[in-house]
Amino acid sequence: MNFDPITPDLFIGTTPSMDDYSRLHELGVRLVINMRFEHPPFPDPHPAPIHLLWLRTIDSPFFPIPIRKLIRGAQTALETIRAGGKVYTHCAGGRHRGVAMGTAVLIAQGYHPQDAMELIAERRSVADPFAFYIRPRILKFAQAWDAAHRA
């Protein structure tokens, strides 16, 4: 499993295998958000499994990440963090979709969108929140989140 800690409550990386769940439990992860379209999450074999949220998205400029999926993930992540858990977001390579979701989580926690994107790019070298088709989705999420939660 290839991942990076972004904040004490948020990790972004690649798809965890069943064997990786022990490490996620050790880290205090209580929510895994899978942004892959083609691969469902592997089940957590532990007696008290980590909550898995599968938000099927495609990594393509022709199929933008639905804002409703970013909102659902961010809301679920906030609930998990407020309850003392940590969150792991991922896609295939931990570059775009998982990064977009991680950025949405930070924005929901109060980060300015630019600061959230810069923090993730700084902490995860392969992350590209500034990709021409990812950045606009992040900014649109920020507008939608602001309108719904800070108005």
Backbone as numpy.savetxt, mean C-alpha at the origin, in Angstrom:
# Nx Ny Nz CAx CAy CAz Cx Cy Cz
11.38 -12.30 0.08 10.51 -11.12 0.08 11.42 -9.89 0.08
11.13 -9.00 -0.81 11.88 -7.77 -0.95 10.97 -6.63 -0.50
11.33 -5.96 0.59 10.49 -4.87 1.10 11.35 -3.83 1.80
10.74 -2.69 2.04 11.40 -1.62 2.78 10.44 -1.00 3.77
10.94 -0.65 4.97 10.11 0.10 5.91 10.05 1.56 5.45
8.84 2.09 5.39 8.66 3.49 4.99 8.49 4.36 6.23
7.63 3.91 7.12 7.44 4.53 8.44 7.38 3.36 9.43
7.30 3.64 10.72 7.18 2.52 11.67 5.92 1.67 11.45
4.91 2.21 10.77 3.65 1.51 10.56 3.44 0.99 9.14
4.35 1.30 8.22 4.11 0.99 6.80 5.34 0.39 6.14
5.11 -0.73 5.45 6.13 -1.40 4.66 5.60 -1.53 3.24
6.51 -1.42 2.27 6.15 -1.60 0.86 7.13 -2.59 0.26
6.60 -3.52 -0.55 7.50 -4.49 -1.16 6.85 -5.32 -2.24
7.43 -6.50 -2.42 6.96 -7.45 -3.41 6.00 -8.44 -2.75
5.44 -9.31 -3.56 4.46 -10.28 -3.07 5.06 -11.22 -2.04
4.48 -11.28 -0.85 5.00 -12.23 0.14 4.53 -13.66 -0.17
5.41 -14.62 0.05 5.05 -16.03 -0.08 4.47 -16.51 1.25
3.97 -17.72 1.28 3.45 -18.27 2.53 4.54 -18.30 3.60
5.77 -18.56 3.19 6.89 -18.62 4.13 7.22 -17.25 4.73
6.83 -16.18 4.06 7.14 -14.82 4.53 6.22 -14.34 5.65
5.11 -15.02 5.86 4.17 -14.55 6.87 4.75 -14.57 8.28
5.66 -15.48 8.55 6.28 -15.49 9.89 7.02 -14.18 10.12
7.76 -13.72 9.12 8.49 -12.45 9.22 7.53 -11.28 9.37
6.44 -11.29 8.61 5.45 -10.21 8.72 4.84 -10.17 10.12
4.55 -11.34 10.68 4.03 -11.39 12.06 5.05 -10.79 13.03
6.33 -11.14 12.85 7.38 -10.61 13.72 7.45 -9.09 13.66
7.20 -8.53 12.49 7.23 -7.08 12.30 5.99 -6.39 12.87
4.97 -7.15 13.21 3.74 -6.56 13.72 2.73 -6.22 12.64
2.94 -6.75 11.43 2.01 -6.49 10.33 0.69 -7.20 10.62
-0.40 -6.46 10.50 -1.74 -7.01 10.72 -2.62 -6.87 9.48
-2.09 -6.19 8.44 -2.83 -6.03 7.19 -1.86 -6.09 6.03
-2.16 -6.94 5.06 -1.42 -6.99 3.80 -2.38 -6.57 2.70
-2.01 -5.53 1.96 -2.82 -5.06 0.84 -2.14 -5.48 -0.45
-2.80 -6.36 -1.17 -2.31 -6.89 -2.44 -2.92 -6.09 -3.58
-2.08 -5.43 -4.37 -2.55 -4.61 -5.49 -2.39 -5.32 -6.84
-2.11 -6.61 -6.81 -1.91 -7.36 -8.05 -3.26 -7.80 -8.62
-3.36 -7.78 -9.92 -4.59 -8.22 -10.57 -4.63 -9.73 -10.71
-3.50 -10.28 -11.10 -3.47 -11.67 -11.55 -3.17 -12.69 -10.46
-2.69 -12.28 -9.31 -2.31 -13.23 -8.27 -2.99 -12.91 -6.95
-3.90 -13.80 -6.51 -4.50 -13.58 -5.19 -3.45 -13.74 -4.11
-3.71 -13.21 -2.93 -2.74 -13.35 -1.86 -2.60 -14.82 -1.45
-1.38 -15.18 -1.07 -1.18 -16.50 -0.48 -1.83 -16.47 0.90
-2.48 -17.55 1.31 -3.09 -17.55 2.64 -2.03 -17.58 3.74
-2.33 -16.91 4.83 -1.44 -16.91 5.99 -1.75 -18.17 6.79
-0.76 -19.06 6.97 -1.02 -20.34 7.65 -1.06 -20.26 9.17
-0.86 -19.10 9.75 -0.81 -18.97 11.20 -2.20 -19.08 11.83
-2.26 -19.50 13.09 -3.56 -19.62 13.79 -4.32 -18.30 13.86
-3.60 -17.19 14.01 -4.22 -15.86 13.99 -3.70 -15.17 12.73
-4.34 -15.42 11.58 -3.80 -14.92 10.31 -3.87 -13.40 10.17
-2.94 -12.89 9.40 -2.94 -11.48 9.03 -4.12 -11.24 8.09
-4.79 -10.10 8.26 -5.90 -9.74 7.37 -5.33 -9.45 5.99
-5.94 -10.02 4.96 -5.51 -9.84 3.58 -6.58 -9.09 2.81
-6.19 -8.01 2.16 -7.11 -7.23 1.34 -6.59 -7.25 -0.09
-7.35 -7.86 -0.98 -6.94 -7.97 -2.37 -7.71 -6.94 -3.19
-7.00 -5.92 -3.66 -7.57 -4.85 -4.48 -6.99 -4.99 -5.89
-7.63 -5.79 -6.70 -7.12 -6.15 -8.02 -6.97 -4.92 -8.92
-5.72 -4.65 -9.31 -5.43 -3.53 -10.21 -4.37 -3.98 -11.22
-4.35 -3.27 -12.33 -3.41 -3.55 -13.41 -2.38 -2.44 -13.45
-1.12 -2.81 -13.66 -0.04 -1.81 -13.77 0.08 -1.40 -15.23
-0.75 -0.44 -15.63 -0.77 0.01 -17.02 -1.33 1.42 -17.08
-0.73 2.26 -17.93 -1.29 3.60 -18.10 -2.66 3.56 -18.76
-3.01 2.45 -19.40 -4.31 2.33 -20.07 -5.43 1.93 -19.12
-5.09 1.47 -17.92 -6.06 1.07 -16.91 -5.68 1.71 -15.58
-6.04 2.99 -15.39 -5.64 3.69 -14.16 -6.17 2.99 -12.90
-5.40 3.09 -11.84 -5.82 2.52 -10.57 -7.11 3.22 -10.13
-8.17 2.47 -9.88 -9.42 3.10 -9.43 -9.24 3.80 -8.08
-9.70 5.02 -8.01 -9.59 5.80 -6.78 -10.34 5.11 -5.65
-11.47 4.49 -5.94 -12.24 3.80 -4.89 -11.43 2.69 -4.24
-10.53 2.06 -4.99 -9.68 1.02 -4.41 -8.61 1.63 -3.50
-8.06 2.75 -3.91 -7.10 3.44 -3.05 -7.77 3.90 -1.76
-9.00 4.39 -1.86 -9.74 4.84 -0.68 -10.03 3.65 0.24
-10.49 2.56 -0.34 -10.77 1.37 0.49 -9.52 0.89 1.21
-8.41 0.82 0.49 -7.16 0.39 1.11 -6.70 1.34 2.20
-6.77 2.64 1.93 -6.34 3.63 2.92 -7.21 3.58 4.17
-8.53 3.43 4.00 -9.42 3.34 5.15 -9.11 2.11 6.00
-8.92 0.97 5.33 -8.62 -0.26 6.05 -7.27 -0.15 6.75
-6.30 0.46 6.08 -4.98 0.65 6.68 -5.06 1.54 7.92
-5.80 2.64 7.84 -5.94 3.52 9.00 -6.56 2.79 10.18
-7.58 1.98 9.93 -8.20 1.21 11.01 -7.18 0.28 11.66
-6.37 -0.36 10.83 -5.36 -1.30 11.33 -4.31 -0.56 12.16
-3.82 0.55 11.65 -2.79 1.33 12.35 -3.34 1.88 13.67
-4.57 2.38 13.65 -5.18 2.92 14.88 -5.36 1.84 15.93
-5.51 0.59 15.48 -5.66 -0.54 16.41 -4.31 -1.11 16.85
-3.21 -0.46 16.43 -1.87 -0.87 16.85 -1.15 -1.80 15.89
-1.73 -2.07 14.73 -1.08 -2.93 13.76 -0.29 -2.16 12.73
0.46 -2.91 11.94 1.25 -2.33 10.85 0.71 -2.86 9.53
1.07 -2.15 8.45 0.52 -2.44 7.13 1.64 -2.71 6.14
1.42 -3.71 5.29 2.34 -4.08 4.22 1.57 -3.96 2.91
2.01 -3.08 2.01 1.38 -2.97 0.70 2.33 -3.53 -0.35
1.76 -4.18 -1.36 2.63 -4.76 -2.38 1.93 -4.87 -3.72
2.77 -5.03 -4.72 2.38 -5.41 -6.07 3.45 -6.42 -6.50
3.63 -6.60 -7.78 4.61 -7.59 -8.24 6.03 -7.16 -7.89
6.39 -5.92 -8.23 7.76 -5.47 -8.03 7.95 -4.42 -6.96
6.86 -3.97 -6.36 6.97 -2.92 -5.34 7.43 -1.60 -5.91
7.02 -1.32 -7.17 7.44 -0.08 -7.84 6.31 0.91 -8.06
5.11 0.41 -8.44 4.03 1.31 -8.84 2.75 1.14 -8.02
2.03 0.04 -8.21 0.73 -0.12 -7.55 0.84 -0.18 -6.04
1.77 -0.99 -5.52 1.96 -1.04 -4.07 2.44 0.29 -3.52
3.23 0.99 -4.31 3.72 2.33 -3.94 2.57 3.33 -3.93
1.69 3.25 -4.93 0.52 4.15 -4.96 -0.33 3.93 -3.71
-0.54 2.66 -3.35 -1.33 2.38 -2.15 -0.60 2.87 -0.90
0.69 2.63 -0.81 1.45 3.12 0.33 1.38 4.63 0.44
1.45 5.31 -0.68 1.35 6.77 -0.68 -0.04 7.20 -0.21
-1.06 6.48 -0.65 -2.43 6.79 -0.21 -2.55 6.64 1.31
-1.91 5.62 1.87 -1.94 5.43 3.32 -1.29 6.62 4.02
-0.15 7.05 3.52 0.52 8.21 4.14 -0.33 9.47 4.03
-0.94 9.68 2.88 -1.80 10.86 2.70 -2.97 10.80 3.68
-3.55 9.62 3.83 -4.66 9.45 4.78 -4.22 9.72 6.21
-2.93 9.53 6.48 -2.38 9.82 7.82 -2.02 11.30 7.98
-2.18 12.09 6.93 -1.94 13.52 7.03 -0.75 14.05 6.26
-0.02 13.19 5.57 1.11 13.66 4.76 0.62 14.44 3.56
1.38 15.46 3.18 1.13 16.15 1.92 1.53 15.17 0.81
0.80 15.14 -0.32 1.11 14.17 -1.37 2.56 14.19 -1.84
3.12 15.37 -2.05 4.51 15.46 -2.51 5.46 14.88 -1.46
5.22 15.21 -0.20 6.08 14.69 0.88 5.98 13.17 0.96
4.77 12.64 0.80 4.57 11.18 0.85 5.32 10.50 -0.29
5.21 11.05 -1.49 5.90 10.46 -2.65 7.41 10.52 -2.47
7.92 11.65 -1.99 9.36 11.79 -1.78 9.87 10.83 -0.70
9.11 10.68 0.38 9.52 9.77 1.45 9.62 8.34 0.93
8.63 7.90 0.18 8.65 6.54 -0.35 9.79 6.36 -1.34
10.00 7.32 -2.23 11.10 7.22 -3.19 12.45 7.18 -2.48
12.56 7.90 -1.37 13.81 7.93 -0.59 14.04 6.61 0.14
12.99 6.01 0.67 13.13 4.81 1.50 13.09 3.50 0.72
12.55 3.53 -0.49 12.49 2.33 -1.33 13.06 2.70 -2.70
14.28 2.29 -2.95 15.01 2.75 -4.14 14.33 2.39 -5.46
13.59 1.28 -5.52 12.93 0.90 -6.78 11.57 1.57 -6.95
11.07 2.21 -5.93 9.75 2.84 -5.99 9.76 4.00 -6.97
8.67 4.11 -7.73 8.54 5.21 -8.67 7.15 5.85 -8.58
6.89 6.56 -7.49 5.58 7.21 -7.37 5.41 8.37 -8.36
6.50 8.78 -9.00 6.44 9.89 -9.94 6.23 9.43 -11.38
6.02 8.13 -11.60 5.75 7.62 -12.95 4.57 8.40 -13.53
4.63 8.65 -14.83 3.65 9.54 -15.47 2.20 9.09 -15.29
1.96 7.84 -15.05 0.58 7.37 -14.87 0.25 7.02 -13.42
1.23 7.05 -12.54 0.99 6.78 -11.12 0.77 8.08 -10.35
1.62 9.05 -10.58 1.51 10.33 -9.86 0.12 10.97 -9.98
-0.48 11.01 -11.19 -1.82 11.60 -11.28 -2.88 10.85 -10.45
-2.73 9.55 -10.31 -3.68 8.78 -9.50 -3.50 9.12 -8.02
-2.25 9.29 -7.62 -1.98 9.67 -6.23 -2.58 11.04 -5.94
-2.38 11.98 -6.85 -2.91 13.33 -6.64 -4.43 13.34 -6.66
-5.02 12.54 -7.54 -6.49 12.46 -7.58 -7.02 11.82 -6.29
-6.32 10.79 -5.79 -6.71 10.21 -4.51 -6.67 11.28 -3.42
-5.59 12.07 -3.38 -5.45 13.10 -2.35 -6.62 14.08 -2.39
-7.03 14.47 -3.57 -8.18 15.38 -3.69 -9.46 14.71 -3.18
-9.68 13.46 -3.57 -10.88 12.74 -3.15 -10.86 12.52 -1.64
-9.72 12.16 -1.09 -9.61 11.93 0.35 -9.87 13.23 1.11
-9.26 14.30 0.63 -9.44 15.61 1.28 -10.91 16.02 1.26
-11.55 15.85 0.13 -12.97 16.24 0.02 -13.86 15.42 0.96
-13.52 14.16 1.13 -14.36 13.28 1.95 -14.03 13.32 3.45
-12.78 13.63 3.81 -12.37 13.49 5.20 -11.93 14.76 5.90
-11.61 15.77 5.16 -11.10 16.97 5.81 -12.00 18.17 5.59
-13.09 17.95 4.90 -13.99 19.07 4.60 -14.91 19.40 5.74
